Amino acid sequence: MLAYKYSNLVKEMKRKKESQRSLSKILGISENSVRNKLSGRNDWTIGEIETLCDYFKKDYYELFGKE
C-alpha cells in the first residue's frame, strides 16, 4: 500500500472525487509523476502547487501543510 506524504491533498481529492488521472490532466504531467509527488518521492513545482491551490480553492497550508 502506498503511503502519502500529502494526506491533506489526498483527502481533498477524495472529497472532490478527483483521481490521480484527473490531477495528471489538470497539471499536464503523467499519472506516475502525480503518484511520486503524492508519496513524497518527487517534489511539487511552484507552478503545480499554485495550480492545485487554485483548482481546489484552498491555500498552500490547507493542501500541503502538516495535519
N, CA, C and O atoms as a GROMACS GRO file, in nm:
protein
  268
    1MET      N    1   0.084  -0.119   0.000
    1MET     CA    2   0.000   0.000   0.000
    1MET      C    3   0.088   0.125   0.000
    1MET      O    4   0.188   0.132   0.072
    2LEU      N    5   0.051   0.220  -0.080
    2LEU     CA    6   0.129   0.342  -0.094
    2LEU      C    7   0.096   0.439   0.019
    2LEU      O    8  -0.021   0.466   0.046
    3ALA      N    9   0.199   0.490   0.085
    3ALA     CA   10   0.180   0.591   0.190
    3ALA      C   11   0.192   0.729   0.125
    3ALA      O   12   0.281   0.753   0.043
    4TYR      N   13   0.102   0.818   0.162
    4TYR     CA   14   0.102   0.951   0.104
    4TYR      C   15   0.160   1.052   0.201
    4TYR      O   16   0.122   1.056   0.318
    5LYS      N   17   0.252   1.132   0.152
    5LYS     CA   18   0.310   1.239   0.232
    5LYS      C   19   0.213   1.356   0.243
    5LYS      O   20   0.211   1.426   0.345
    6TYR      N   21   0.134   1.378   0.140
    6TYR     CA   22   0.044   1.493   0.135
    6TYR      C   23  -0.100   1.448   0.159
    6TYR      O   24  -0.184   1.452   0.069
    7SER      N   25  -0.126   1.405   0.282
    7SER     CA   26  -0.258   1.348   0.314
    7SER      C   27  -0.369   1.452   0.302
    7SER      O   28  -0.482   1.415   0.268
    8ASN      N   29  -0.342   1.580   0.329
    8ASN     CA   30  -0.446   1.682   0.315
    8ASN      C   31  -0.490   1.692   0.169
    8ASN      O   32  -0.609   1.704   0.140
    9LEU      N   33  -0.396   1.688   0.079
    9LEU     CA   34  -0.427   1.694  -0.063
    9LEU      C   35  -0.506   1.570  -0.105
    9LEU      O   36  -0.602   1.580  -0.180
   10VAL      N   37  -0.466   1.453  -0.057
   10VAL     CA   38  -0.535   1.329  -0.091
   10VAL      C   39  -0.678   1.333  -0.039
   10VAL      O   40  -0.771   1.290  -0.108
   11LYS      N   41  -0.698   1.384   0.082
   11LYS     CA   42  -0.834   1.397   0.138
   11LYS      C   43  -0.919   1.490   0.053
   11LYS      O   44  -1.036   1.463   0.029
   12GLU      N   45  -0.860   1.600   0.008
   12GLU     CA   46  -0.933   1.693  -0.077
   12GLU      C   47  -0.966   1.631  -0.211
   12GLU      O   48  -1.073   1.654  -0.266
   13MET      N   49  -0.874   1.551  -0.265
   13MET     CA   50  -0.901   1.479  -0.389
   13MET      C   51  -1.020   1.387  -0.372
   13MET      O   52  -1.108   1.382  -0.458
   14LYS      N   53  -1.024   1.314  -0.261
   14LYS     CA   54  -1.136   1.222  -0.236
   14LYS      C   55  -1.266   1.299  -0.218
   14LYS      O   56  -1.370   1.258  -0.269
   15ARG      N   57  -1.259   1.410  -0.146
   15ARG     CA   58  -1.379   1.490  -0.122
   15ARG      C   59  -1.438   1.542  -0.254
   15ARG      O   60  -1.560   1.546  -0.270
   16LYS      N   61  -1.351   1.580  -0.346
   16LYS     CA   62  -1.393   1.633  -0.476
   16LYS      C   63  -1.405   1.524  -0.584
   16LYS      O   64  -1.434   1.552  -0.700
   17LYS      N   65  -1.381   1.398  -0.541
   17LYS     CA   66  -1.388   1.284  -0.633
   17LYS      C   67  -1.291   1.299  -0.752
   17LYS      O   68  -1.326   1.270  -0.866
   18GLU      N   69  -1.170   1.344  -0.720
   18GLU     CA   70  -1.066   1.357  -0.820
   18GLU      C   71  -0.969   1.240  -0.807
   18GLU      O   72  -0.934   1.198  -0.696
   19SER      N   73  -0.927   1.188  -0.919
   19SER     CA   74  -0.832   1.076  -0.920
   19SER      C   75  -0.692   1.127  -0.953
   19SER      O   76  -0.673   1.243  -0.988
   20GLN      N   77  -0.596   1.038  -0.941
   20GLN     CA   78  -0.460   1.072  -0.984
   20GLN      C   79  -0.459   1.101  -1.134
   20GLN      O   80  -0.384   1.187  -1.180
   21ARG      N   81  -0.542   1.031  -1.207
   21ARG     CA   82  -0.551   1.053  -1.352
   21ARG      C   83  -0.602   1.194  -1.382
   21ARG      O   84  -0.546   1.264  -1.467
   22SER      N   85  -0.708   1.236  -1.311
   22SER     CA   86  -0.761   1.370  -1.337
   22SER      C   87  -0.661   1.478  -1.296
   22SER      O   88  -0.649   1.581  -1.362
   23LEU      N   89  -0.589   1.455  -1.185
   23LEU     CA   90  -0.486   1.550  -1.144
   23LEU      C   91  -0.376   1.559  -1.249
   23LEU      O   92  -0.324   1.667  -1.277
   24SER      N   93  -0.341   1.444  -1.308
   24SER     CA   94  -0.236   1.445  -1.409
   24SER      C   95  -0.278   1.529  -1.529
   24SER      O   96  -0.196   1.597  -1.589
   25LYS      N   97  -0.406   1.525  -1.564
   25LYS     CA   98  -0.456   1.605  -1.677
   25LYS      C   99  -0.458   1.753  -1.641
   25LYS      O  100  -0.422   1.837  -1.723
   26ILE      N  101  -0.500   1.785  -1.518
   26ILE     CA  102  -0.503   1.924  -1.473
   26ILE      C  103  -0.362   1.984  -1.474
   26ILE      O  104  -0.344   2.099  -1.512
   27LEU      N  105  -0.264   1.904  -1.432
   27LEU     CA  106  -0.126   1.952  -1.420
   27LEU      C  107  -0.044   1.935  -1.547
   27LEU      O  108   0.062   1.996  -1.561
   28GLY      N  109  -0.092   1.852  -1.638
   28GLY     CA  110  -0.016   1.826  -1.761
   28GLY      C  111   0.106   1.739  -1.739
   28GLY      O  112   0.208   1.756  -1.806
   29ILE      N  113   0.096   1.645  -1.643
   29ILE     CA  114   0.205   1.552  -1.614
   29ILE      C  115   0.148   1.411  -1.613
   29ILE      O  116   0.027   1.392  -1.618
   30SER      N  117   0.235   1.311  -1.606
   30SER     CA  118   0.190   1.173  -1.608
   30SER      C  119   0.129   1.131  -1.474
   30SER      O  120   0.156   1.192  -1.371
   31GLU      N  121   0.048   1.027  -1.478
   31GLU     CA  122  -0.009   0.971  -1.355
   31GLU      C  123   0.103   0.924  -1.262
   31GLU      O  124   0.094   0.940  -1.140
   32ASN      N  125   0.207   0.866  -1.318
   32ASN     CA  126   0.320   0.820  -1.239
   32ASN      C  127   0.386   0.937  -1.166
   32ASN      O  128   0.425   0.924  -1.050
   33SER      N  129   0.398   1.050  -1.234
   33SER     CA  130   0.454   1.170  -1.169
   33SER      C  131   0.367   1.216  -1.054
   33SER      O  132   0.419   1.252  -0.948
   34VAL      N  133   0.236   1.215  -1.072
   34VAL     CA  134   0.144   1.252  -0.964
   34VAL      C  135   0.162   1.158  -0.846
   34VAL      O  136   0.172   1.203  -0.732
   35ARG      N  137   0.167   1.029  -0.873
   35ARG     CA  138   0.185   0.928  -0.768
   35ARG      C  139   0.315   0.953  -0.692
   35ARG      O  140   0.316   0.948  -0.569
   36ASN      N  141   0.423   0.979  -0.764
   36ASN     CA  142   0.552   1.004  -0.700
   36ASN      C  143   0.551   1.132  -0.617
   36ASN      O  144   0.615   1.138  -0.512
   37LYS      N  145   0.480   1.232  -0.662
   37LYS     CA  146   0.471   1.358  -0.587
   37LYS      C  147   0.384   1.341  -0.463
   37LYS      O  148   0.419   1.393  -0.357
   38LEU      N  149   0.273   1.270  -0.474
   38LEU     CA  150   0.186   1.247  -0.358
   38LEU      C  151   0.257   1.168  -0.249
   38LEU      O  152   0.233   1.189  -0.130
   39SER      N  153   0.344   1.076  -0.290
   39SER     CA  154   0.415   0.993  -0.192
   39SER      C  155   0.538   1.063  -0.135
   39SER      O  156   0.598   1.016  -0.038
   40GLY      N  157   0.576   1.176  -0.196
   40GLY     CA  158   0.694   1.249  -0.149
   40GLY      C  159   0.823   1.207  -0.216
   40GLY      O  160   0.930   1.258  -0.180
   41ARG      N  161   0.817   1.116  -0.312
   41ARG     CA  162   0.938   1.074  -0.384
   41ARG      C  163   0.992   1.186  -0.473
   41ARG      O  164   1.113   1.198  -0.493
   42ASN      N  165   0.901   1.267  -0.525
   42ASN     CA  166   0.938   1.382  -0.608
   42ASN      C  167   0.873   1.506  -0.550
   42ASN      O  168   0.768   1.499  -0.485
   43ASP      N  169   0.936   1.621  -0.574
   43ASP     CA  170   0.884   1.747  -0.523
   43ASP      C  171   0.784   1.808  -0.622
   43ASP      O  172   0.794   1.788  -0.743
   44TRP      N  173   0.689   1.884  -0.567
   44TRP     CA  174   0.597   1.962  -0.648
   44TRP      C  175   0.668   2.088  -0.694
   44TRP      O  176   0.751   2.142  -0.621
   45THR      N  177   0.638   2.134  -0.814
   45THR     CA  178   0.691   2.263  -0.858
   45THR      C  179   0.600   2.373  -0.803
   45THR      O  180   0.486   2.347  -0.763
   46ILE      N  181   0.651   2.493  -0.801
   46ILE     CA  182   0.569   2.606  -0.755
   46ILE      C  183   0.445   2.620  -0.844
   46ILE      O  184   0.336   2.646  -0.795
   47GLY      N  185   0.464   2.605  -0.973
   47GLY     CA  186   0.351   2.614  -1.066
   47GLY      C  187   0.244   2.509  -1.039
   47GLY      O  188   0.125   2.539  -1.045
   48GLU      N  189   0.286   2.386  -1.009
   48GLU     CA  190   0.191   2.279  -0.978
   48GLU      C  191   0.116   2.310  -0.849
   48GLU      O  192  -0.005   2.288  -0.840
   49ILE      N  193   0.187   2.359  -0.750
   49ILE     CA  194   0.125   2.395  -0.622
   49ILE      C  195   0.021   2.505  -0.644
   49ILE      O  196  -0.090   2.497  -0.593
   50GLU      N  197   0.058   2.608  -0.720
   50GLU     CA  198  -0.036   2.718  -0.748
   50GLU      C  199  -0.158   2.667  -0.823
   50GLU      O  200  -0.271   2.708  -0.793
   51THR      N  201  -0.137   2.580  -0.920
   51THR     CA  202  -0.249   2.524  -0.997
   51THR      C  203  -0.343   2.446  -0.907
   51THR      O  204  -0.465   2.462  -0.916
   52LEU      N  205  -0.288   2.363  -0.818
   52LEU     CA  206  -0.372   2.283  -0.729
   52LEU      C  207  -0.446   2.371  -0.629
   52LEU      O  208  -0.563   2.346  -0.600
   53CYS      N  209  -0.379   2.471  -0.576
   53CYS     CA  210  -0.445   2.563  -0.481
   53CYS      C  211  -0.560   2.635  -0.551
   53CYS      O  212  -0.668   2.649  -0.493
   54ASP      N  213  -0.538   2.680  -0.672
   54ASP     CA  214  -0.645   2.746  -0.748
   54ASP      C  215  -0.758   2.649  -0.779
   54ASP      O  216  -0.876   2.683  -0.764
   55TYR      N  217  -0.724   2.530  -0.822
   55TYR     CA  218  -0.825   2.432  -0.862
   55TYR      C  219  -0.913   2.393  -0.743
   55TYR      O  220  -1.035   2.388  -0.754
   56PHE      N  221  -0.850   2.365  -0.629
   56PHE     CA  222  -0.926   2.322  -0.511
   56PHE      C  223  -0.976   2.439  -0.426
   56PHE      O  224  -1.048   2.419  -0.329
   57LYS      N  225  -0.936   2.561  -0.464
   57LYS     CA  226  -0.975   2.681  -0.390
   57LYS      C  227  -0.935   2.672  -0.243
   57LYS      O  228  -1.013   2.700  -0.152
   58LYS      N  229  -0.810   2.631  -0.223
   58LYS     CA  230  -0.750   2.617  -0.090
   58LYS      C  231  -0.615   2.686  -0.091
   58LYS      O  232  -0.553   2.702  -0.196
   59ASP      N  233  -0.569   2.726   0.027
   59ASP     CA  234  -0.435   2.784   0.030
   59ASP      C  235  -0.331   2.673   0.048
   59ASP      O  236  -0.365   2.556   0.071
   60TYR      N  237  -0.205   2.711   0.039
   60TYR     CA  238  -0.095   2.616   0.046
   60TYR      C  239  -0.102   2.530   0.171
   60TYR      O  240  -0.088   2.408   0.164
   61TYR      N  241  -0.124   2.592   0.287
   61TYR     CA  242  -0.122   2.519   0.414
   61TYR      C  243  -0.238   2.421   0.425
   61TYR      O  244  -0.225   2.317   0.489
   62GLU      N  245  -0.350   2.453   0.364
   62GLU     CA  246  -0.464   2.361   0.367
   62GLU      C  247  -0.438   2.235   0.286
   62GLU      O  248  -0.485   2.127   0.323
   63LEU      N  249  -0.365   2.246   0.178
   63LEU     CA  250  -0.337   2.130   0.094
   63LEU      C  251  -0.206   2.061   0.127
   63LEU      O  252  -0.198   1.938   0.123
   64PHE      N  253  -0.104   2.137   0.160
   64PHE     CA  254   0.030   2.080   0.173
   64PHE      C  255   0.087   2.085   0.315
   64PHE      O  256   0.195   2.032   0.341
   65GLY      N  257   0.014   2.148   0.408
   65GLY     CA  258   0.062   2.158   0.545
   65GLY      C  259   0.046   2.027   0.621
   65GLY      O  260  -0.025   1.936   0.578
   66LYS      N  261   0.112   2.021   0.732
   66LYS     CA  262   0.101   1.902   0.818
   66LYS      C  263  -0.031   1.908   0.893
   66LYS      O  264  -0.082   2.015   0.925
   67GLU      N  265  -0.085   1.790   0.921
   67GLU     CA  266  -0.211   1.783   0.996
   67GLU      C  267  -0.189   1.812   1.142
   67GLU      O  268  -0.284   1.811   1.220
   0.00000   0.00000   0.00000
